[in-house]
């Protein structure tokens, strides 16, 4: 005998006889509606329900059990059978976590009915789309193709005339803005000196940016003069104003073919050493200990050499000979 929770156990009459309930009283635990039960206090549940049944009477409607109809196919058309390659078949397993077209928008029915309807609509739409594509390809193949006019002498002559009268813009121009040219108002990029200093405080953006760029240029020229004083005459840096004006860059040669080496002689690692708290990479620094940051960087060959750049310094060094096995 199964438990009461699953529909088994003693019947209602057996439970009433076991609890010795009066006629008209309800079984304790009954959760249906009983009129005026909320206003009765001081008696047991069985006595209250027995008295209320004599005063008001409990009327119940007859329970009508309908005839179970056999389950019918909601689609009415055969669905694809499982072949091992197709994903949507006639027998979808409940709990399938993959994607099924239109299934998230169907509610209130079993998984099988919803999945069958979705698969049927998907197959119908797919077949209709394939039929339309095939019909379009058939109609396209039946019409003659358009003839190309790119080889027409009239069109060719007009295109050549347009190319001759409208030359293309030069590409890869070395067009750098002047150092003193202020950016457009509203520019959110970095402008030196106007953030951490009081230059241009209380002025409009153009004047503030102009003063910041002027201060930055003056500091650059001062640093350039100090650098040239410590370098040989043939390795001194050339100011931007004295450097040759670069023209259009051809794709057939690199800028190094026609620009002097002095234009690329600006060093990152200075002979005087790097400023403390420099966050960039310094070669071989991790292998030197016991000195300050300035002494460490000055002792490294990346800062101590006298060449315009570290790459040229490496080319002057003799490479070690490979070990030849005996």
MILO-143506 format. One record per atom (N, C-alpha, C): x, y, z; residue in one letter. Coordinates in steps of 0.05 Angstrom, whole numbers, plus 5000, padded with zeros to 4 digits. Layout:
<atoms>
XYZA ...
</atoms>
This chain:
<atoms>
501749765000X 500050005000X 501850255000X 501250434981X 502850674979X 502050875001X 503651085004X 503051285024X 500851465015X 499951625034X 497751815028X 498552025008X 501152105009X 502152314992X 501952234962X 502151974957X 502051874929X 499351744923X 497251804938X 494651704932X 493851444945X 495451334962X 494851084975X 493951125004X 494150915021X 493350935049X 490450885053X 489450925078X 486550865084X 484751065070X 482250985067X 480251155054X 479351365074X 477651555064X 476651765082X 474851655104X 473151455098X 471451335118X 473051195139X 475151055131X 476850925151X 478251125169X 479051345159X 480351545175X 478351685194X 475851725184X 473851845202X 473151655225X 472951395218X 472351205240X 474651175260X 477051195250X 479351175268X 479451415287X 478751655277X 478851895293X 476351945309X 474251765306X 471751795320X 470452065316X 470252145291X 469152415285X 466052395284X 464852615290X 461952635289X 461052665261X 458352625257X 457252645230X 457352945221X 458352985197X 458553255186X 461153395191X 462853285209X 465453415214X 467453345192X 469453515190X 471453475170X 473953345183X 475453205167X 477853075176X 479953285183X 481253275206X 483353475212X 485453475190X 486153715182X 487953745160X 486653815133X 483953815134X 482453895110X 483054195104X 483754255079X 484654515072X 482654665054X 480354545051X 478354685035X 476954905050X 474955035037X 473655255049X 471355155066X 471155265091X 468955205110X 467955475119X 465355535114X 464355805122X 464355835152X 465056085161X 465056175189X 467056025207X 468855865196X 470755715213X 472755905226X 473356125213X 475256305224X 474256455249X 471556455253X 470456595276X 469856415299X 470456155297X 469955965319X 472555925335X 472255955361X 474655935379X 473755775403X 475655605413X 475255455438X 474455165436X 473955075412X 473254795409X 475154665389X 474954405387X 476754255369X 475754295340X 477454225322X 476854255294X 474454085286X 474353835297X 472053665290X 469453765301X 469353865326X 466853975337X 465954225323X 467854405316X 467054645301X 465854575274X 467154405259X 466154335233X 463454185235X 463054015256X 460553875259X 458254075264X 458754275282X 456654475288X 456054645264X 458154715248X 457754885225X 456254735203X 456654475201X 455254315181X 452254295187X 451554295213X 448754295221X 447454565216X 448954785220X 447855055216X 447555135187X 449655085171X 449755175143X 449454955124X 450554725130X 450454505112X 452654535090X 453954325084X 456054315063X 454954195038X 454954345017X 453954254991X 456354214972X 456553994960X 458753934942X 457553854915X 459053934894X 458253864867X 459353584861X 457953454843X 458753184836X 461353204819X 463153024824X 465653014809X 465252864783X 465652994760X 465252874734X 468052804723X 468452554717X 470952454706X 470552424676X 472052584661X 471752574632X 473052324621X 472452264596X 473552034582X 476252124570X 478251964576X 480952024566X 481151964536X 481852174521X 482152144493X 485052064486X 485451894467X 488251814459X 489752064449X 492252074455X 493952304447X 494352294417X 493852524404X 494052544375X 496552694368X 497452654344X 499852794334X 499153084329X 500453274342X 499753554338X 500553654310X 502253524296X 503253614271X 501653494248X 501353234248X 499953094227X 501553024203X 504153104203X 505953044181X 508352894192X 509452714177X 511752564187X 514252754190X 515452724213X 517852884218X 520352724210X 522652864207X 525052714198X 525852504219X 526652274208X 527552054225X 530552094232X 531351984254X 534052004263X 535851834245X 537851964233X 539851824217X 542651834228X 543051974250X 545652014261X 547052264253X 546152394231X 547252644222X 545452884226X 542852834226X 540953054230X 540553114260X 540053354266X 539853444294X 536953444303X 535053534286X 532253544294X 530753314282X 529753134300X 528452894291X 525752874304X 524352654299X 521652624309X 521552544338X 523652454349X 523652374377X 525852524392X 525252764399X 527152924414X 527052854444X 529452814456X 529552734484X 528952974502X 527052954520X 526553174539X 529053244555X 529553504558X 531953594571X 534253664552X 533753644526X 535853714506X 536554004509X 539054064515X 539954334521X 540854494496X 540954364473X 541754504449X 539554694439X 540254834418X 538355034407X 536354894389X 533854984393X 531654884376X 530055134367X 529655164341X 528355404331X 525655454342X 525155694353X 522555784363X 521555644388X 523155464399X 522255334423X 522155524447X 523955714450X 523655894474X 521156064474X 519656074451X 517356244450X 514756084451X 514855834459X 512555664462X 512155584491X 509755604500X 509155554528X 506555394531X 506155274554X 503555154561X 503054884549X 505154744540X 504754474528X 507154304535X 506854044529X 509053864536X 511453914518X 513653804526X 516153844510X 515853714483X 514653474482X 514353334456X 512753494436X 510353594446X 508653744428X 510053994418X 511254144436X 512654394428X 514954334409X 516554134415X 518754064398X 517853974370X 515753814369X 514753724343X 513753954326X 512354144339X 511354374324X 513654544314X 515654584331X 517954754323X 519554624300X 519954364302X 521354224280X 519854224254X 517154194256X 515554204232X 515654474219X 515454694234X 515554964223X 518355014211X 520454914224X 523154954215X 523554814188X 522654574186X 523054424160X 521454544138X 519054644144X 517454774123X 518755024113X 519655194132X 520955444124X 523555394108X 525055194117X 527555134103X 526955034074X 524954864071X 524354764044X 523354984026X 521655164038X 520655394022X 522955574013X 524855624031X 527155794024X 528855674003X 529355404005X 530855273984X 529455273957X 526855253957X 525355263932X 525555543920X 525355753936X 525656023926X 528356083914X 530455983928X 533156013918X 533555873892X 532555633890X 532755483865X 531255623842X 528855723848X 527355873828X 528856123819X 530056263838X 531556503831X 533956443814X 535356233820X 537656153804X 536856073776X 534555943774X 533555863748X 532756103731X 531456293743X 530756543729X 533256703721X 535156703738X 537656853732X 539156723709X 539256453709X 540656313688X 539256343661X 536656393661X 535156423636X 535456693622X 536456893637X 536757163625X 539657193615X 540057343593X 542857383583X 544457553602X 547057503603X 548757663621X 549357933609X 549858123627X 550558393619X 553458393608X 553758543587X 556458573575X 558158783590X 560658723593X 562458913607X 563259133589X 563359383599X 564059613583X 566859723591X 568259563607X 570959653615X 572859663591X 572459503571X 574159493547X 573059673524X 570959813529X 569959993509X 571860223504X 572660283479X 574660493474X 573760763484X 571160823483X 570261093492X 570561113522X 569760903537X 569960903566X 572960903574X 574560753560X 577360743567X 578761013563X 578061163542X 579261423537X 578361623558X 575861613566X 574861793586X 576161743613X 576561483620X 577861423645X 580861513645X 582161473623X 584961573621X 585061873623X 583162013611X 583162303613X 582662393641X 580862253656X 580362333683X 582762283701X 584162063697X 586562013713X 588762223707X 588962313682X 590962513676X 590362783688X 587762853688X 586963123699X 586563123729X 586262893741X 585862873770X 587962693782X 590362793787X 592462613798X 591662523827X 592462293834X 591862183861X 593462333882X 592362313907X 593762443929X 596262283936X 598462423943X 600962283951X 600462113976X 601561883976X 601161693998X 603661694016X 603261614040X 605361584060X 607061834062X 605762054065X 607162314068X 608362334096X 610862434097X 612062494123X 611262774131X 608762804138X 607563064144X 607163084174X 609063204188X 608863234217X 607963524222X 606263554241X 605463814249X 607763954263X 607764214260X 609864374273X 609664354303X 611864384317X 611864364346X 610264584359X 610064814346X 608665044358X 605765064350X 604764874333X 602064884324X 600164764345X 598364924356X 596564824377X 594464644365X 593564444380X 591464264370X 588764404368X 586964264355X 584264374352X 582764374379X 581264584385X 579764584411X 577964344413X 577964214436X 576463964440X 578263714438X 580763744431X 582563524430X 583063414458X 582563154462X 582763024488X 585462894493X 587262904473X 589862774477X 591662924495X 594162834496X 596162944515X 597363194503X 597463404518X 598963654511X 600963704534X 603463714528X 605463734550X 605264004565X 605763984590X 606064214608X 603464334618X 601264284606X 598764424615X 597364274637X 598064014641X 596763864662X 598163894689X 600663824692X 601963834718X 602964114726X 602964314708X 603964584715X 601664784714X 602365034720X 600365244720X 600465404694X 601665304674X 601865444649X 599165464636X 598365704628X 595765744615X 593465724634X 593865754660X 591565724678X 589665954675X 587165904672X 585166114669X 584866224641X 586166094621X 585966194594X 584365984577X 583766064553X 582365884535X 584165664525X 583065464513X 584565224506X 586765284487X 586365444467X 588365494447X 590865634459X 590465834475X 592665974487X 594165794507X 592665634522X 593865454542X 595565244528X 594465124506X 596064924492X 598465054478X 598165294468X 600465434455X 602665484475X 602065574499X 604165624519X 605365364528X 603865154531X 604964894539X 606964784518X 606264814493X 607964714471X 610564884470X 610265154474X 612665324474X 614565244496X 613465204520X 615165124542X 616564854537X 615064664525X 616264404519X 618464434498X 618064604478X 620064644457X 622564764469X 622264964486X 624665084499X 626264874515X 624864714530X 626264504545X 627664304527X 626464244504X 627764064485X 630264174474X 630264434466X 632564554455X 634864584475X 634064634500X 636164634521X 637464364525X 635764154526X 636963884529X 638563814504X 637763904480X 639363844456X 642063984457X 642064224468X 644664364470X 646564234489X 645464144512X 647164004531X 648163734520X 646463604504X 647363344492X 649463394471X 649263594455X 651163654434X 653863734446X 653763864469X 656263954482X 657963714491X 656563494497X 658063254507X 658663054485X 657763104460X 658162914438X 660263024419X 661562844404X 663362934382X 661863094361X 663363244345X 662163424325X 660663264304X 661663024297X 660362874276X 657962714285X 657362724312X 655162564322X 653062744336X 653163004331X 651263184344X 648563154331X 646463194347X 643763184337X 643063444322X 641463414302X 640663644286X 637763724295X 637263984299X 634564064307X 632564004284X 629963994292X 627963924272X 627764134250X 628264394257X 628064594236X 630264574216X 632564464223X 634864434205X 634864174190X 633063994196X 633063734182X 631863764154X 632563594135X 631563614108X 628563554108X 627163694090X 624263654087X 623763404071X 622163224082X 621562964070X 619262984051X 619462864028X 617362864009X 615662604010X 614262543988X 612662303988X 614462053990X 613561864005X 615061614009X 614161413989X 616061313973X 615461103954X 615360833967X 613860653956X 613660383967X 616060213959X 617660313941X 619960153930X 622460183947X 622660383964X 625060423980X 624360524008X 625960474026X 625460554054X 626360834059X 625460974080X 626361244085X 629261264090X 630661044099X 633461054104X 635061094079X 633861054055X 635361084030X 635961374023X 634361554033X 634761834025X 634762024048X 634661924073X 634762094096X 637362044110X 638762254117X 641362224130X 641062094158X 643261974167X 643061834193X 642762024216X 643362284212X 643062474234X 640162514242X 638262464223X 635462494229X 634462284248X 635962064251X 635161844268X 637061804291X 638562014299X 640661984319X 639762044347X 637262084352X 636262144378X 636261894395X 637461914418X 637861674435X 635761674457X 634961424464X 633161384487X 634861354512X 636961204511X 638661154534X 640961354533X 640861554550X 642761774550X 645361684564X 647561834557X 650161774569X 650161844598X 648662054606X 648562134634X 646961954651X 645861744640X 644161554655X 641261624653X 639561434663X 636761474662X 635661604687X 633461744685X 632261874708X 631161664726X 631461684753X 630261494771X 627261474767X 626161234772X 623361174768X 622661154739X 624561134721X 624061084693X 622860804690X 620460784679X 618960534679X 619460374653X 621060484635X 621660334610X 623660114615X 624159974593X 626059744594X 628859844590X 630659754607X 633559804605X 634959534602X 636259484580X 637559224576X 639659174597X 639758924607X 641858824626X 641658944654X 639659104660X 639459234686X 638859034708X 637358824702X 636558634722X 638958474733X 641158474718X 643458324727X 645558484742X 644958734749X 646858914763X 645658984790X 647158954811X 646159004838X 648159184854X 647159304875X 648859444894X 649359734889X 648259854867X 648660134861X 645960274859X 646060534858X 643660684853X 642660654824X 640360744819X 639260714792X 640860864772X 641761114779X 643361264760X 646061144755X 647461054776X 650060924772X 649760654756X 647660514762X 647160264747X 646860314717X 645160504710X 644660554682X 647060674668X 648660844682X 651060954670X 653160744665X 653260534681X 655260324678X 654560134656X 652060124647X 651259944625X 652160044598X 652859864580X 653759954554X 651660074537X 649060024544X 646960144529X 646860444533X 647960554555X 648060834560X 650960944557X 652960784562X 655760874562X 656960894534X 655760784513X 656960794487X 656761074475X 658261134454X 658461394442X 657261404414X 655861194406X 654661184380X 651961324380X 650961404356X 648261534355X 646061364367X 646161104365X 644060934376X 645360664384X 643960514399X 644960264410X 645360054387X 643660074367X 643859884345X 646459924330X 647260174325X 649860214311X 652160134329X 651860164355X 654060074373X 654359774371X 652259624369X 652459334367X 653759254341X 653359404320X 654659334294X 657659364295X 658659544313X 661559584315X 662859374332X 661359224347X 662559024365X 663158774349X 665358654355X 666158404342X 664558174355X 663358004338X 661857784348X 663657554357X 662957404377X 664657184386X 664756964365X 666956844361X 667256634342X 665856374352X 664556234334X 663155994343X 665155774350X 664355614369X 666055394377X 666055174357X 668355094347X 668554884327X 669354624341X 667754414339X 668454164353X 670954044340X 672553924356X 675053794347X 674353534333X 
</atoms>
